[in-house]
Amino acid sequence: MVNFWAPWCAPCRREIPALIQVQEEYRSRGVAILGIAFDNEPQVRRFADEYNINYPLFLSSNRAAMYNAALGNPSGSLPFTALLDRELRIIYRHNGELTLDELRAQLEQHL
């Protein structure tokens, strides 16, 4: 799962606890989350420490538009989540905040 987010994005801030929970619950089933952050390193580190994020985070740097477009989000809206299968095919995309129940439902449907 790839999640585009930013510390200053209110829906992203609400969604992060659900992503943390999903990583905890589904790690043993092979699910991995990758967070791609839109902000500078100090802000992202501070946020990650505050929320105890348990999955890897990367800074989007100047490639944000390319990453978003490659995963089906040419508008660049945040948050944006793409679920990829084991062959790295995109099997689900979502613009906007996802709840824990929505994340679980998508994972159960595709695992």
SEDOFI-538189 format. One line per field, with one value per atom (N, C-alpha, C, CB): residue in one letter; atom name; x, y, z. Coordinates in steps of 0.1 Angstrom, whole numbers, plus 5000, padded with zeros to 4 digits. Each point is the difference from the previous one (the first is absolute). Glycine has a CB too. Example, Ala and Ser with C-alpha at 12.3 -4.5 7.8 and 13.67 -1.06 7.14 Angstrom:
code	c(A|A|A|A|S|S|S|S)
site	c(N|CA|C|CB|N|CA|C|CB)
east	c(5132|4991|5009|4981|5015|5009|4992|5012)
north	c(4943|5012|5012|4988|5023|5011|5011|4994)
up	c(5078|5000|5000|5012|4981|5000|5008|4978)
//
This chain:
code	c(M|M|M|M|V|V|V|V|N|N|N|N|F|F|F|F|W|W|W|W|A|A|A|A|P|P|P|P|W|W|W|W|C|C|C|C|A|A|A|A|P|P|P|P|C|C|C|C|R|R|R|R|R|R|R|R|E|E|E|E|I|I|I|I|P|P|P|P|A|A|A|A|L|L|L|L|I|I|I|I|Q|Q|Q|Q|V|V|V|V|Q|Q|Q|Q|E|E|E|E|E|E|E|E|Y|Y|Y|Y|R|R|R|R|S|S|S|S|R|R|R|R|G|G|G|G|V|V|V|V|A|A|A|A|I|I|I|I|L|L|L|L|G|G|G|G|I|I|I|I|A|A|A|A|F|F|F|F|D|D|D|D|N|N|N|N|E|E|E|E|P|P|P|P|Q|Q|Q|Q|V|V|V|V|R|R|R|R|R|R|R|R|F|F|F|F|A|A|A|A|D|D|D|D|E|E|E|E|Y|Y|Y|Y|N|N|N|N|I|I|I|I|N|N|N|N|Y|Y|Y|Y|P|P|P|P|L|L|L|L|F|F|F|F|L|L|L|L|S|S|S|S|S|S|S|S|N|N|N|N|R|R|R|R|A|A|A|A|A|A|A|A|M|M|M|M|Y|Y|Y|Y|N|N|N|N|A|A|A|A|A|A|A|A|L|L|L|L|G|G|G|G|N|N|N|N|P|P|P|P|S|S|S|S|G|G|G|G|S|S|S|S|L|L|L|L|P|P|P|P|F|F|F|F|T|T|T|T|A|A|A|A|L|L|L|L|L|L|L|L|D|D|D|D|R|R|R|R|E|E|E|E|L|L|L|L|R|R|R|R|I|I|I|I|I|I|I|I|Y|Y|Y|Y|R|R|R|R|H|H|H|H|N|N|N|N|G|G|G|G|E|E|E|E|L|L|L|L|T|T|T|T|L|L|L|L|D|D|D|D|E|E|E|E|L|L|L|L|R|R|R|R|A|A|A|A|Q|Q|Q|Q|L|L|L|L|E|E|E|E|Q|Q|Q|Q|H|H|H|H|L|L|L|L)
site	c(N|CA|C|CB|N|CA|C|CB|N|CA|C|CB|N|CA|C|CB|N|CA|C|CB|N|CA|C|CB|N|CA|C|CB|N|CA|C|CB|N|CA|C|CB|N|CA|C|CB|N|CA|C|CB|N|CA|C|CB|N|CA|C|CB|N|CA|C|CB|N|CA|C|CB|N|CA|C|CB|N|CA|C|CB|N|CA|C|CB|N|CA|C|CB|N|CA|C|CB|N|CA|C|CB|N|CA|C|CB|N|CA|C|CB|N|CA|C|CB|N|CA|C|CB|N|CA|C|CB|N|CA|C|CB|N|CA|C|CB|N|CA|C|CB|N|CA|C|CB|N|CA|C|CB|N|CA|C|CB|N|CA|C|CB|N|CA|C|CB|N|CA|C|CB|N|CA|C|CB|N|CA|C|CB|N|CA|C|CB|N|CA|C|CB|N|CA|C|CB|N|CA|C|CB|N|CA|C|CB|N|CA|C|CB|N|CA|C|CB|N|CA|C|CB|N|CA|C|CB|N|CA|C|CB|N|CA|C|CB|N|CA|C|CB|N|CA|C|CB|N|CA|C|CB|N|CA|C|CB|N|CA|C|CB|N|CA|C|CB|N|CA|C|CB|N|CA|C|CB|N|CA|C|CB|N|CA|C|CB|N|CA|C|CB|N|CA|C|CB|N|CA|C|CB|N|CA|C|CB|N|CA|C|CB|N|CA|C|CB|N|CA|C|CB|N|CA|C|CB|N|CA|C|CB|N|CA|C|CB|N|CA|C|CB|N|CA|C|CB|N|CA|C|CB|N|CA|C|CB|N|CA|C|CB|N|CA|C|CB|N|CA|C|CB|N|CA|C|CB|N|CA|C|CB|N|CA|C|CB|N|CA|C|CB|N|CA|C|CB|N|CA|C|CB|N|CA|C|CB|N|CA|C|CB|N|CA|C|CB|N|CA|C|CB|N|CA|C|CB|N|CA|C|CB|N|CA|C|CB|N|CA|C|CB|N|CA|C|CB|N|CA|C|CB|N|CA|C|CB|N|CA|C|CB|N|CA|C|CB|N|CA|C|CB|N|CA|C|CB|N|CA|C|CB|N|CA|C|CB|N|CA|C|CB|N|CA|C|CB|N|CA|C|CB|N|CA|C|CB|N|CA|C|CB|N|CA|C|CB|N|CA|C|CB|N|CA|C|CB|N|CA|C|CB|N|CA|C|CB|N|CA|C|CB|N|CA|C|CB|N|CA|C|CB)
east	c(5008|4992|5009|4981|5016|5007|4991|5015|4989|4991|5008|4988|5006|5005|4994|5004|5003|4995|5009|4989|5007|5008|4996|5002|5008|4997|4989|5023|4977|4991|4986|5020|4978|4987|4991|5011|4978|4991|4994|4994|5001|4995|5012|4982|5030|5011|5003|5010|4989|5003|4989|5010|4978|4989|5002|4984|5022|5001|5012|4989|5022|5012|4998|5012|4980|4998|4994|4997|4994|4995|5011|4977|5032|5011|5009|4998|5005|5008|4994|5009|4978|4993|5000|4985|5013|5000|5014|4982|5028|5014|5002|5008|4987|5001|4993|5003|4984|4991|5004|4982|5023|5001|5015|4979|5030|5014|5003|5006|4989|5002|4994|5001|4990|4994|5007|4978|5033|5008|4996|5002|4990|4997|5011|4975|5028|5010|4995|5019|4983|4996|5012|4979|5021|5010|4994|5013|4991|4995|5009|4990|5004|5008|4995|5003|5006|4997|5003|5004|4987|5001|5003|4984|5029|5004|5015|4978|5028|5015|5003|5003|5009|5004|4997|5017|4987|4997|4985|5020|4972|4985|4995|4997|5008|4996|5005|5000|5012|5006|4992|5023|4974|4993|4986|5012|4981|4987|5001|4993|5017|5001|5003|5009|4999|5003|4988|5024|4969|4988|4989|5005|4994|4989|5005|4989|5024|5006|4997|4998|5005|4997|5009|4994|5000|5007|5002|4990|5011|5003|5010|4977|5030|5010|4993|5015|4992|4996|5011|4986|5010|5009|4995|5006|5004|4996|4998|5013|4977|4996|5010|4976|5030|5010|4994|5019|4988|4995|4994|5017|4980|4994|4986|5022|4972|4986|4990|5006|4994|4991|5002|5000|5012|5003|4995|5020|4983|4995|4985|5020|4973|4986|4994|5001|5004|4995|5002|5004|5007|5004|4990|5024|4971|4990|4986|5018|4979|4986|4994|4998|5010|4995|5006|4997|5000|5006|4996|5000|4990|4996|5009|4977|5030|5009|4992|5017|4971|4992|5005|4980|5018|5005|4988|5023|4977|5008|4996|5004|5005|4997|5007|4999|4993|5005|4998|4995|5015|5000|5004|5005|4987|5003|5005|4982|5030|5006|5000|5015|4984|5001|5014|4978|5024|5014|5008|4992|5001|5007|5001|4991|5006|5001|4990|5024|4965|4989|4991|5001|4995|4991|4986|5013|4982|4987|4989|5012|4992|4991|5006|4989|5003|5004|4990|5013|4991|4990|5006|4991|5001|5004|4992|5004|5003|4993|5003|4982|5012|5003|4993|5002|5005|4995|4998|5010|4980|4998|5006|4979|5023|5005|4991|5010|4977|4991|5001|4985|5017|5002|5013|4986|5024|5013|5000|5011|4983|4998|4992|5002|4987|4992|5007|4980|5028|5008|5010|4996|5011|5010|4994|5014|4975|4994|4995|4993|5002|4995|5012|4981|5031|5011|5010|4996|5004|5010|4996|5005)
north	c(4988|5012|5012|4988|5022|5012|5011|4992|5017|5010|5014|4984|5025|5013|5009|4997|5011|5008|5011|4980|5029|5011|5003|5010|4994|5003|5012|4992|5017|5011|4997|5015|4973|4996|4994|4996|5011|4995|4986|5024|4973|4986|4990|5009|4995|4991|4997|5009|5001|4999|4990|5023|4978|4991|4986|5019|4979|4987|4992|5010|4997|4993|4990|5021|4981|4990|4987|5018|4983|4988|4993|5011|4996|4993|4993|5018|4989|4993|4987|5023|4978|4988|4989|5014|4989|4991|4993|5013|4995|4995|4990|5021|4982|4991|4987|5019|4982|4988|4991|5014|4992|4993|4997|5010|4994|4998|4985|5021|4971|4985|4994|5000|5007|4995|5006|4997|5009|5005|5014|4977|5030|5014|5009|4995|5014|5011|5013|4983|5027|5014|5008|4998|5010|5010|5013|4984|5025|5014|5009|4996|5012|5010|5013|4985|5023|5012|5012|4989|5021|5013|5010|4993|5008|5011|4998|5001|5007|4999|4989|5025|4971|4989|5003|4994|5018|5002|4999|5015|4990|5000|4985|5023|4969|4987|4991|5003|4999|4993|5003|5001|5012|5004|4993|5023|4978|4993|4985|5018|4976|4985|4996|4999|5009|4997|5002|5007|5004|5003|4989|5024|4971|4990|4985|5017|4982|4986|4992|5001|5005|4993|4988|5022|4967|4987|4994|4996|5013|4996|5010|4988|5009|5009|5012|4981|5030|5013|5005|5005|5000|5007|5014|4977|5031|5014|5000|5010|4997|5000|5009|4996|5013|5010|5006|4987|5014|5006|4990|5018|4970|4990|4997|4990|5019|4997|4998|5014|4995|4999|4987|5025|4971|4987|4988|5011|4989|4989|4999|5002|5009|5001|4995|5019|4986|4996|4985|5024|4971|4986|4991|5006|4998|4992|5004|4997|5012|5003|5012|4976|5033|5012|5013|4987|5015|5012|5013|4987|5014|5013|5003|4996|4993|5003|5002|5009|4988|5002|4991|5007|4998|4993|4998|5009|4980|4988|4992|5000|4992|4991|4987|5019|4970|4987|4991|5003|4989|4990|4986|5017|4973|4987|4992|5001|4993|4992|4985|5020|4971|4986|4996|4996|4991|4995|5001|4984|5018|5002|5015|4979|5030|5014|5007|4997|4996|5006|5008|4981|5030|5008|4994|5021|4975|4993|5009|4978|5033|5009|5014|4980|5030|5014|5007|5000|5010|5008|5014|4979|5031|5014|5003|5006|5000|5004|4991|5010|4993|4993|4986|5022|4968|4987|4997|4992|5001|4996|4986|5014|4982|4987|4989|5009|4993|4990|4999|5004|5007|5000|4993|5021|4982|4994|4985|5021|4975|4985|4994|5004|5002|4994|4998|5010|5000|4999|4989|5024|4975|4990|4986|5016|4982|4987|4996|5004|5005|4997|4996|5017|4988|4998|4990|5022|4974|4990|4986|5016)
up	c(5000|5000|5000|5012|4979|5000|5004|4981|5028|5005|4999|5016|4976|4999|5010|4975|5033|5011|5003|5009|5000|5005|5014|4977|5031|5014|5002|5005|4985|5001|4995|4998|4996|4994|5011|4978|5025|5011|4997|5005|4983|4998|5002|4984|5012|5001|5015|4979|5029|5014|5007|5000|4995|5005|4995|5001|4987|4994|5006|4979|5025|5004|5011|4994|5016|5010|4994|5017|4973|4994|4992|4998|4996|4992|5010|4982|5029|5011|5004|5007|4996|5005|4989|5014|4973|4989|4999|4988|5013|4999|5012|4989|5022|5012|4997|5016|4980|4999|4988|5010|4979|4987|4997|4992|5015|4997|4999|5013|4995|5000|4987|5025|4969|4987|4988|5012|4990|4989|4995|4993|5014|4997|5005|5001|4990|5003|4995|4999|5010|4996|4998|5013|4977|4997|5000|4986|5023|5000|4992|5022|4969|4993|5004|4980|5027|5007|4992|5021|4979|4993|5011|4981|5022|5010|5001|5013|4996|5002|5010|4994|5007|5009|5014|4984|5022|5014|5004|5000|4991|5003|4999|4990|5001|4998|5012|4975|5029|5011|5013|4989|5013|5012|5001|5000|4988|4999|5003|4984|5009|5001|5015|4976|5031|5014|5008|4996|5002|5008|4998|4998|4990|4998|5001|4985|5017|5001|4987|5025|4964|4987|4999|4989|5007|5000|4986|5022|4968|4987|4994|4997|4992|4994|4994|4996|5005|4994|4991|5020|4969|4991|4997|4990|5007|4996|4985|5019|4976|4986|4992|5006|5000|4994|4987|5009|4981|4988|4990|5002|5002|4992|5003|4998|5010|5005|4989|5020|4970|4989|4992|4998|5000|4993|5008|4989|5024|5008|5000|5015|4987|5000|4987|5016|4973|4987|4998|4991|5012|4998|5007|4998|5013|5008|4998|5017|4973|4997|5007|4996|5008|5007|4994|5021|4966|4993|5007|4979|5029|5006|5012|4993|5012|5012|5013|4984|5017|5012|5011|4987|5025|5012|5010|4997|5010|4998|4988|5025|4970|4989|5003|4984|5015|5003|4988|5024|4973|4989|5007|4981|5016|5004|4988|5018|4984|4990|5004|4993|4997|5003|5000|4990|5012|5001|4987|5017|4972|4987|4997|4991|5019|4999|4991|5006|4991|4992|5010|4983|5012|5009|4999|4996|5016|5000|5007|5001|5005|5007|5001|5013|4985|5002|5007|4979|5030|5007|5002|5011|4985|5003|5012|4976|5034|5013|5011|4986|5025|5013|4999|5013|4992|5002|5015|4978|5026|5014|5002|5001|5011|5003|4994|5021|4980|4994|4985|5019|4975|4985|4996|4998|5009|4998|5002|5007|5004|5002|4989|5025|4971|4990|4987|5010|4986|4987|5002|4995|5016|5002|5000|5012|4995|5000|4986|5024|4969|4986|4991|5003|4999|4991|5005|4992|5021|5005|4996|5019)
//
